[in-house]
Amino acid sequence: MEHEIKHHLTDDVLMGYAAGTLPEAFNLMVATHVSLCDTCRARAESFDALGGEVMAQTPGNDVAMDTDSFAATMSLIAGGAPDEIRMPRDAGSILPGPLQDYVGGGVDAVKWRSVGMGVKQAILPTSRDASARLLFIPAGAAMPDHGHKGTEMTMVLQGAFQDEDDYFARGDVEIADSDLHHTPVADIHEDCICLAVTDAPLEFQGLLPKIAQRFARI
């Protein structure tokens, strides 16, 4: 039975995605979530349409065009899109399409690195203004207690986790800021795999997590 997504992206995030003002890592989060969530996908499309209408109605956007602009555009369309090398997507993977493009395939293609206590991560290549990583948390295991200097978004891809805020399963997104201090614990029934994006380092309390943080780049 498919899980009903209960924790969605905010309108501010979706509007930032439509306007192109989010860091690459956060764009990846939005693209991954809306590929599973009909509700947020519809809202994102409405913000796209709204942005287009605002641009069309804004004075000063009328630009003189060359007389052959239409013919040149049609010629480009007739020529087809440029060749693009893309990895084939695995329709049965727990990784939605946008994530598969970054990983280069499904979960089997993820280059995991251990960060201790059975937890693994794979840092994804994005711009430096924010980071994106896949996290593997064994069933029943807990992430270290931590707070946030900036914004952290975590989307569940497999399994589930629970913290002081709520319970999050596949497709759910938890948005954490400096007001949230929590200890996420993976549901005991299945290993948990998440996509996590951050725009600032996390704040760990314990000595060992602080030491590991330097090497894990969390």
CORRAKA-V707499 format. One record per helix or strand of 2 or more residues. SS is the DSSP state (A for helix, B for strand). FROM is the first residue (numbers start at 1). LEN is the number of residues. Records with the same first field share a line. If there is no record, write none. Layout:
SS->FROM-LEN + FROM-LEN
This chain:
A->11-9 + 24-11 + 38-20 + 69-11 + 97-7 + 107-3 + 207-10
B->113-4 + 119-6 + 131-7 + 146-3 + 152-7 + 160-3 + 167-3 + 173-4 + 185-2 + 192-7 + 202-3
